[in-house]
Amino acid sequence: MSSSQAMSAEKPMKQDDMKRALALLDEQIGESDLLMSVAPIRLISIGGSLAVCVLGNRESSYDIDCVLDPNIAAAAEYADEFKRAVEKVATKGDLANLWLNRQLETFISRTKRANLFMESVQQGIPIYSGTNLTIYAGRLDWALERKLRRVAHAKDRRKQKDVDIPDAAALIRRMVSDSGRPLTFEYTSSLNYNGFDVPPTKGALQEVAQYYAGVYGDVGLVELVWDDDHQKNKYRGLDDQWVWYE
């Protein structure tokens, strides 16, 4: 790694920086006959790019975590050409070597990857739309699942800068705005796209719920209590009064 790359590896990317880097990648794809034969290249992304470019709860992130279209990823010749394009952009744009990386793919069961990709595309939330490159937000429930699991089980990795709780709260806010009612502990505990991952702890859910209430001044994540008399669920509002969950 050159000295300039080493310096840029520690430099966070704001939204404009991400858009500039992705525009360079868009152009680089256009210079490859091989990639142009399957363009526009589609990716899905969660994490920092979602927080910065869609949710707006963060000003910057150090990289863009993505999943490459499984049909392209399965063809080594195309996947390698895409990797070279990303590396060329890193040099041209004075970006970190891993400014855009596919490490996220290792956390998705191979048998689930294609479905997750298509469901994310169909969700239709764009992060970047160019001539030769399109990036969609990954499924929001999957993004939230991963964030809640990190809040619960990856505290050592969050010592220097805790972004997981604010990210989780911002995701919940977006999902609440779509559904019109708070998410529940029961629902968020059940999120398990792979089918074999460890669920978040109740303490983690309480931590996120408290943060949400403090930042957004409303309830976004609630623990339901069954009311036998009325035969329906209720939860505590900000004023500690019972609210029917309907």
Residue, then its C-alpha position, 0 to 999 in steps of 0.5 A: m500500500s502506498s503512503s497516500q493509500a495508507m492515509s486515505a484508509e483512515k479517512p471517512m467518506k461523507q455522502d459526497d465522497m461516496k457518490r464521487a467514488l461510485a461515479l468513478l466506478d460507474e465510469q470504470i465499468g464503462e471502460s470494460d467490454l466484459l462488464m458492459s456486457v452485463a451492465p448495469i452492474r447491480l449491488i446491494s448494501i447496508g451499514g455505513s452507506l445506508a446510514v449516510c446516504v439513505l437514513g441520514n443518521r451518520e455523516s460518514s463511514y469508512d467503507i461501502d459494504c456490498v453484495l455483488d449480483p450473485n449471477i455475476a459473482a458466480a462467474a469468476e471472470y466477471a467477478d475478477e474484472f469487477k474487483r479490478a475496476v474497484e481497485k483502479v478506482a481506489t488508485k484514481g480516487d485516492l481511496a482505501n484499498l477496501w473502499l468498496n468490499r464484498q466481505l458482507e457476503t460471507f455473513i449470508s448463507r450461500t443458499k439464501r444469497a440470491n433470494l436476499f439480493m432479489e428481495s432487496v432489489q425489489q424493495g426499491i430503495p436506491i443508494y446510487s443510480g448511474t448508467n452502468l452501476t446501481i446500488y440498492a439498500g439491502r432489505l431493511d429487516w435484514a439490516l436491522e437484524r444485523k445491527l441488533r445482533r452487533v449491539a447485543h454480541a459485539k460490544d468489544r468491536r464498538k469500544q472506539k466508536d459506537v454506531d450500531i445503536p444509532d444505526a439500529a434506531a434510524l432503521i427502526r424509524r424508517m420501518v416505523s414510518d412505513s408501517g405506521r406503528p412501533l416494532t416489537f421486541e417479539y418481531t425483532s427477536s425473530l429476525n433471522y434470515n440465515g436461520f441459524d444466527v444468535p438472536p439479540t438479547k432483551g437488554a440490547l433491545q431495551e438499549v435501542a428502545q431507550y436510545y430511540a425514545g431519547v433521540y426521536g421523542d417517540v416510541g419505536l421499539v416496544e415490548l408487548v403485554w397481553d391484556d386478558d380483559h380486552q384480548k389484545n396487546k398493549y405497550r407502555g407509551l412515553d408517558d408510561q401509560w398503556v397504549w393498545y397495539e393495533 
